[in-house]
């Protein structure tokens, strides 16, 4: 008996399973999730908003839409709650990409851009970051002119580089793509760790979209809630491929709480900032480069290693999972570390020193 097969263009996709069996006690610093628990008083305010009706009924997103419209200054008709910012990416690619279209983005960047492009039978032109982790603006504009892409998408800040697209380049790309049928997307999943935003361009241009998430800022990764801000035609296009009641009621209640009570996000930002400073102190003492990453993660780079695999293994042996080895932009000898509070990053910094010694990293890169 022969099993049914997926569509041919999907067979080539390599996808990791989302479940993973991990030993107890590992500190998970590899997926940019919130490390410390939500404060008890904040969590109590969240659970107080969840009633039997929240669980038993299909969600009413009208209050969240209204609040998002006010928070962005765009109005409820120009925002759309989604399954994290990733859900917004999926919808935009599914709605606006056609077979044979092209997507322009950066490299390295969020892996799902290329995956969603392949799912929709589109090609990808990836403009590489330089060794200084800066994107060549002229190369970006040349790629747009050469490929006439259907979608241009940049994460601001990007990961794993932590790089932020300069405001002048964001505007230049918006002006270059205006009136061409191109959808320009700025993925601001790490807002407001980085407060730079392209929301002003959404007000000025009908083809520009901004995506945001509550996974990073509020630490609600498990609830899968974010939103899209764009012109009404772009929002309507993304809504065409919406699954029935994709955003659940508990997630909507949590997002509404985060918008109404800024202390929930502010306290998390402050906690991560303290953790970053602690890790930077350890990096300086170890001679490890820690470039600016206005996010909830920190990139660490080492010289004297062909790649960071040995450091990653040594850290795991000590109970820490980090992301690495990385690829692109000369980052094979780097790791990406999710930032926890000061105590977590202090103990991690000590473990990093032992891991470097175990890996015999004789000449770490001084940043």
GUDONU-517893 format. One record per residue (C-alpha): x, y, z. Coordinates in steps of 0.001 Angstrom, whole numbers, padded with zeros to 6 digits, always signed. Each point is the difference from the previous one (the first is absolute). Layout:
# residues N
XYZ...
This chain:
# residues 367
+000000+000000+000000+001418+003388-001039-000275+002988+002311-001075+003372-001431+002857+002396-000682+000239+003751+000607+000109+002369-002950+003293-000431-001817+001458+003423+000835-000518-000669+003713+001886-003291+000086+003367+001769-000118-000726+002043+003128+002001-001057+003050-001989+000642+003174+000951-000758+003581-002648-001503+002232-001139+002518+002605-000041-002385+002937+003319-000841+001625+000900-002294+002865+002401+001771+002354+001525-001036+003315-001418+001655+003097+001813+003030+001333+001370+001479-003228-000076+003805-000183-001478+000736-003436+001841+002930-001557-000361-001117-003619-003446+001132-001205-000385+003610+001190-002780-000866+002413-000568+001735+003310+002435-001563+002464-001322+001223+003363-003641-000650+000943-002593+002730-000420-000254+001786+003384-002713-001504+002201-001988+003240+000170+000002+000350-003810-000941-003634-000492-002836+000411+002518-001352+002937-002023+000096-002159-003111-001742-002998+001530-002653+002319+001465-000971+000891-003588-000466-003625-001020-003465-001287+000784-001914-003125-000961-001478+002017-002864+003518+000811-001261+000708-003704-000286-003396-001233-001159-000905+002611-002632+001589+001033-003247+002040+003165+000622-001314+003516-000427+002941+001974-001354-001800+003354-000196+001493+001390+003259+003504-001002-001091-000478+001487-003467-001186+003255+001510+002951+000162+002374+002524-000858-002720-001500+002668-002234+000494+002587+002740+003494-001226+000942+001242+000266-003586-001980+003131-000832-001299-001728-003136-003499-000995+001051-001566-003444+000318-000368-000447-003768+003763+000037-000555+001070-002587+002567-000454-003758+000143+000724-002364+002931+001997-003032-001100+001655-003155+001321+003117+001858+001068+001839+002053-002603+000727-003322-001725-003709-000442-000683-000046+003386-001695+002953-000998-002205-001767-003204-001024-003199+001841-000890+001747+002707-002012+002073-002507-001958-003001-002243-000626-002199+002880-001112+002412+002074-002085+002619-002397-001420-000560-001765-003297+002022-002898-001461+003128+001401-001587+000012+003212+002040+003075+001139+001908+000591+001034+003599+002892+002269+000969+001338-000249+003527+003290-000104+001938+002341-002883+000843+000203-001302+002629-003494+000743+001254-003151-001688+001300-000098-003396-001698-003758-000018-000561+000194+002695-002687+001664-002445-002391-002227-002866+001118-003227+001930-000584+001344+001152-003370+000665-003618-000989-003441-001058+001213-001461+002528-002426+002366-000932-002857+001883+003304+000094+003746+000597-000263+002148+001864+002530+002737+002553-000568+001898+000377+003274+002307+003001+000387+002870-001048+002299+001109+001871+003086+003635+001024-000040+002542-001167+002538-000820+003192+001931-003641-001218+000225-001160+002954-002109-002269-000410-003014+001196+001734-003171-002811+002406-000867+001087+000362-003621-000035-003795-000358-003541-000074+001382-001193+002564-002536+001799-001810-002835-001689-003278+000972-003384+001710-000061+000673+001489-003430+001319-003298-001382-002649-002384+001329-003120+002200+000127-001099-001936+003078-003594-000554+001018+001033+000231+003676+002947+001704+001687+000324-000960+003658+002529+001021+002623+000082-000761+003705+000837+003131+002006+001933-000955+002094+001065-003126-001811+001090-003271+001498+002496-001424+000650+001950+003154-000883-001987+002461+002132+000460+002492-002851-002447+002871-000446-000800+001331-003458+000770+003750+000073-002989+002326-000287+001412+001548-003178+000226-003427-001661-003500-000965+001138-001319+003163-001630+002078-000497-003155-001380-003523-000413-003549+001243+000577+000418+002655-002668+001704-002394-002450-002847-002532+000313-002896+002485-000028-002331-000493-002946+001724-003198-001176-002444-002575+001368+002525-001009+002650-001038-000617+003609+002641+001337+002398-000014-001674+003421+001917+001017+003120-000025-002754+002595+000272+001748+003386-000313-003115+002148+002537+001468+002443-001782+003318+000493+000325+001753+002486+003370-001485+000994+000907+002106-003017-002223+003091-000165+000822+000835-003618-003079-000670-002100-001318+000267-003540-003537+000757+001181+000315+003511-001453+000510-001568-003429-003243-001947+000384-001790+003334+000368+001726+001381-003089-000072-002983-002376-002772-002463-000845+002480-002789-000822+001875-000053+003336-000834-002389+002849+001406-000268+003529-000189-003208+002042+000302-000245+003770-000173-002738+002604-000777-000393+003688+002253-003083+000122+003164+001988+000688-001063+003257+001668-002536-001504+002399+001417-003516+000015-003226-001572-001299+001677-002395-002457-002273-002876+001008-003140+001984-000787+000978+000798-003624-001338+003528-000288+001173+002901-002149-001396+002408-002542+000307+001519-003450-000264+003748-000658-000477+001096-003602-002372+001699-002431-003563-001290-000137+000566-001809-003343+003041-001856+001392-001859-000886+003205-002951-001212-002080+002316-002114-002145+001573-001613+003059-003462-000643+001412-001001-001994-003079+002178-002922+001129-000950+000123+003671-000946-003286+001591-003196+000006+002032+000652+001545+003429+003784-000343-000272+000713+002350+002911-001350-001556+003190-001785+001838+002779+002687-000489+002657+002652+001433-002327-002234+002962-000845-000581+000685+003707+003747-000129+000654+000788+002391-002855-002694+002398+001212+001499-000075+003495+003480+000744-001362-001346+002976-001945-001986+001354+002948+002609-000629+002703+003441+001142-001199+001674-001214+003214-000167-003579-001288+002228+000762-002994+002048+002728+001693+001022-002296+002843+001101-002661-002476+002016+002523-002031+001748+001190+003163+000742-003570+001050+001526-000832-003388+002034+003213+000037+001540-000953+003339+000710-003484-001321+001652+001419-003122+002312+002193+002088+000993-002996+002110+000788-002097-003087+001928+002881-001576+002166+000201+003117+000866-003676-000310+000595+000351-003766+002452+002857+000534+001856-001955+002677+000257-002998-002345+000977+002059-003049-003169-001025-001841-001725+002328-002465-003563+000982+000886-001272+002333-002757-003033+002208+000534-003192-002115+000004-003035+002093+001017-002040-003175+000507-000545-002641+002678+003095-001887-001193+003721+000651-000234+002362-001096-002754+003398-001204+001241+002955-000484-002382+003231-001966+000608+003312-000037-001876+002205-003072-000089-002879-002361-000779-001028-001316-003382-003505-000077+001401-001720+000283+003357-001065-003665+000243+002432-000763+002802-001213+002957+002072-003618-001012-000582+000726-003564+001162+001949+001157+003044-002804+002360+001001-002580-002761-000377+002106-002236+002210-000296+002731+002625-003763+000290-000420-000401+002846-002545-001473-000186-003496+001052+002768-002426-000468+000420-003753+003054-000954-002023+001990-000538-002069-001495+002729-002172+000445+000560-003719+000519+002953-002295+001804+003322+000531+002982-001873+001447-002027-001079+003032+001066-003654+000008+002065+000734+003111-002873+001773+001786-002934-000879+002240-003306+001711+000668-000967+000179+003665-003482+000832+001283+000251+002543+002795-001319-000811+003450+000189+002013+003195+003270+001091+001581+000335-003112+002162-000485-002379-002910+002469+001884-002197+002612+000138+002754-000047-003763+000455-000104-000456-003775+003013+002292-000379+001968-002172+002406-001023-003098-001955+001053+001734-003231+003499+000538+001428+000276-003692+000775-001382-000909-003448+002579+002165-001743+002769-001560+002033-001310-003475-000861-000106+000954-003695+003559+001365+000147-001057+003307-001558+003502+001424+000111-000663+003369-001646-003515+001305+000594-001171+002863-002146+000107+003340+001802-002950+002177-000920
